[in-house]
């Protein structure tokens, strides 16, 4: 039953009331253990071994009991189920008409595994709700049947996945809606959240394999931070940004961040402790290497001020550091006043 004036459900009371309508204790045991209503979910084999019956017999009894409960709910003979159903539907209206069971349970104030199991079981009995069971591609989810059934949810999600794949990069859900034939952002995000192939971070959706929406390790998180920032950062700033982020795991040390930056080819050191993304056009190398690259690309001697200007486009260093390299490295020679060229070895 729902608490007056709130979206909370007294799921424990509802479960106990529902189980009390099952006459045989063995059948009550099967349902409570199979759906994890008081403890962790158990397999057919585990329950069969406990009750001294075959795995197949457990499956048959489970199916029969759940079917009877659904019929009783349709006929209005399950205590408080119709009231609970109204609470489910009211809550789902605010979540986009469909929601992962974890999000639905969270909306009721408790997203523990036990509460999720109870919410999923109760929703299964409600005639006006559609339920998706968790598998390799989908999270357990519940929808308002008047809007979605299981097939229409999966069709919409598959279309959304195809659109995101074609776009090739994470974007706000609004950017995918039209191509996916969806008109409401809340519904589009709710549908996307049921899929194990999609993920979201910082307001953008993408494929779960994309680091920008689903960073799996420290290096991916560094990449996300730099990409979001849009320009170079000191490794200590990156560490602070990760700690202040919405990442699930963000307890990192500054030294660990520095170590990962050094190892990953996506990141380029462009100054003292300062890193940028290689995809922004930066290349690895010392300041002398960059000066050499500048002079090679120019194909002619350049004034030191022009060299400094061009080097600073790819390195965040002091001007004096560039000048010291120009004057102190043997690969550079002064060919006129304040003008330098590469000191090419003389042809024999």
N, C-alpha and C positions, 0 to 999 in steps of 0.2 A: 504494500500500500504506500501511497505517497504521503509525505509530511505536508500538512496544510501550508499553502503559501510558498512552497519551495519546489525545486526540481529534484529533491532528494527522494530516494526510494528506500524503504526498509526491506532490502532484498532478503535478509535472513528470515524475517517473518513471512515474506511471500513464499520463499522456498519451503519453509516448514509447513505452511498451510497447504501448499501444492502437494508435497510428499505425503501429507496426512490423508489425502484422498486416494492414495494407492494402498489397497488392502493388504497385499502380501509383503511381508518384511523383506524377503529375498529380492523382490522387484524394486523396493525402495533402495536397498543396498546397491543394486546394479546402477540405477539412475544416479544416485548421489556420488558414487565412485567413478562412474564413466564420465560424468560431466564436471567432476571436481568441485562439487557444491560445498564441501566442508574441508577438503584437503586437496592434495594434488590429484590430477586426473590419472586414472589407471587404465591399463590396456585390457582388451578382452581376455587375454591369457591370464593376467594377474587376477582378475575378478573370478574367472572360471576356476582357477586353482584354489582361491579362497573359499568359493561356494561349493566346490566339488562337482562342477558341471563343465561341459565342453565349451570351448571358445565360441563355436557356432550357436550353441544354446544361449549363451550370454547375448550375442548379437540379436538373435530372434526376440528374446524377452525385452531387450532395450528398445527395439523398433516397435514392438507391440505396445509397450507402456507409453512411449512418447506419442504414438498415434492416438491412444485413448485419451491422453491428456489434451491433445490438440482438439479432438472432437468435443471434449468437455468444455474447453475454453470457447469454442465456437457456439456452443449451446448456452453459454453463460453460467456454467456449473462449476467453474474453478474460482475459489475465493479471491476476490480483489484483482483478478487478472485484467478485467476490463478497465479498472481504474489505473492499473499499472500501464496498460496499453496507451491510455490517453496521455499519461506522463511521458512515455517514450516518444509518442508522436509530437507532442508539444516541444520536447527537447530537440528532436530531429529537425523540426521546422527551423530552429535556430542554428543548426549545424549544416544546413545545405541539403536536407531531406535524406541524406545517407551519411553514415559515419562508421569509422572503425570502432570496434567494441571498446578498445582502450580509451578512445576519445569520448565515447558515450558514457562509460563508467566515470571518467574524469569529470564530466559535466554534472554527474550526480555526487561528486565530492570525494570519490575514492577509486583510484585506478589500480589498486592492488590486483594481483593475479586471481585471488579468490573472488573479488568483486566482479572482475571481468567475466569469470566463469559463470557467476550467478546471473549477471545481466544477459549474457549470451543465451543461457538456458531459458530464462523467462521470455526473452524476445522471440525465441523459437516457438513458444506456445501461443503467441498473440496473432490472431487471424489477420490483422491489418498491417503486419510487419513482414518484410522479406529478410531472410538471413543468408549470408554467404559464409560458408565454413572456411577456415584457414587451410590453404594448401601452398604449393611451391610458388604460386603467382599472386595470391591474394591474402590479405589479412582478414581475420574474422570481422564481419561488418553487418550492420543492420540498416534497413531502409524503410521508408514509408511506402507500403505496397501500392498505394494509389498513384505514386509517382514513378517508382522503380520496382521491377522484379529482378531476380538474380540474372536472368539473361540480358536484360536491358542495361544493367549496371556494367556487366562485362563487355558488352558491345561498345558502350560509351567509353569505357576505360581503354579498350584496345585501340579505338580511333584516336584517343588523346595521346597514347603512347606513340602511334605512327606519326602524328603531327609533330611531336617533340623530337622524335628521331630525325625527321626531315629538316627541322629547324637547325639542329646540330649544336645548339648551345642553350644554357639555362636562361629562362626569361620569366617574367611575371606571368601568372596564369592567364591574365587578360590577353596576352599576346598569342595564346594558343586557342582561345575559345572559338573564334569565328571559324577557323579551319576544322575544328573538331565538332562543329554544329552545336555548340553550347552557348547559351545566352546569359547565364548567371554565374558570376565569378565564385560565389560561395559554393554553388553546386559543383562547379568545375574542380575547385580545390578539394571538396569533399570526396568526389569520385576519384581524383588522383591519389588521395591519401589511402584508399583501399588497396592500391597496387603495390606489390613488392618490387616492381620494376622502376618505380618512380620515387624521387626524394625531393625535399625542399630545404632551402637554407637562405636566410636573409631575403625572404620574399620572392625567391625565384625557384622554379621547378625545372627538373631535368631527369635524365636517366640515372638510376642508382649507381651506375659505374662511373659517373662523372664526378671528379673530385670537388668541383665547385658547389655541388649540392650534397655530396656525401663523402667528406674527407675521412679516409680510413686510418691515416697515420699522421705523425707529426709533420712530415714533408708535405702531405696534402693540405694540412691546415695552414702551413706557412704559405703555400701557393694561394689559398683562398684569401688570406689576409693581404698579401701583396696585390693580388688581382683587385680586391675590393678597394684598397687604398689608392691604386692607380699610379703609384710612383714609388721610387726607391725608399727603403726604410733601413734603419740600423737594426742589428739583430736583437738588441735589447728592447727596442720598440715593438718588434714582431712578437717577442715573448709576452710583453705586457698586453698586446692586442689579443693574443690567444687566451690569456687568463681572463680578459674582460668580455670574451665572445660568448655566443650561444652554443658552442660545441659541447657535445655530451661529456667528453673528457678533455679537460683543459689545464690540468695540473702539470705544468712543464717548467723546466729550469732554463735559465738563459743560456747556460753552457750547452744543454741538449739541443736547443734551437740552433746555436752556432755550428755545432757538429753536423747537424742534418743539412744546413745550408751549404756547407763545404762539399758534402757527398753528392748532392743532387744536381744534375746537369741543367735543370730548369732554372737554376738561380745563378746569377753572375755577380761576383764581387766588383763593385765599381768605386769603392772608396774604403777608408779605414772602418771596417766593420759594417759597411753599407752595401746592401744587396738589392738587385733588381731582377726582373724576369727576363730570361733569354728571348722570349717571344716578343719582347718590346724592341728587339733589334740590337741588344747588347751582346758583345762577344767577350769570351774569357781572354785574359792576358794582362800583362803588366802595363804600366803607363807607357813604357818604351815601346811595347808591342803596338799599342794604339797609335802612338806617334808614327811608327813605321807604316801602319795601315793607312793613316791619313795622307802621308806623303806618296805612298804607292797609288792611292786612288786619285790624287791630284795630278800625278804624272809630271810634276814640275816643282821647283823650289817654292817654298811658301814663307811669308813673313811670320815671325814668331807669334805675333798677335793673332794671325789667322789660324796658326797651328793650335794655339791655346783655345781659341773659340771652338774649333772642330773637336778637339779632344774632350772638352767639357760637355759636349753633347752625349758622350758615352761613359764618362768617368766623373765621379763626384769627388774631386781632389782640389787641393789648393793650386793656384796658378804657379806659385814658386816651385812646386813639385814637378810640373811639366817643364818649366824652364831649366831646372837642374838636370833633368833627364836629357834635354836637348843639348846642353852644354857639356854634360859629363859622360855620355855614352858614345862609344866609338862608331856606332852605325850611322851617326848623324854628322854632317859637316856643314860649316857655315860657308856659304858661297857668295854672300854679299852682306851688307850691313843688316844685322838682325834677321837675316834670311837663311833658311836651312834646306838641305836636301839629304836624301839617303846617300851614304858613302858607299857607292857600288864598287865592288872590287874591279880593278882594271882588267880589261880583256887581254889575254896573252896573244 
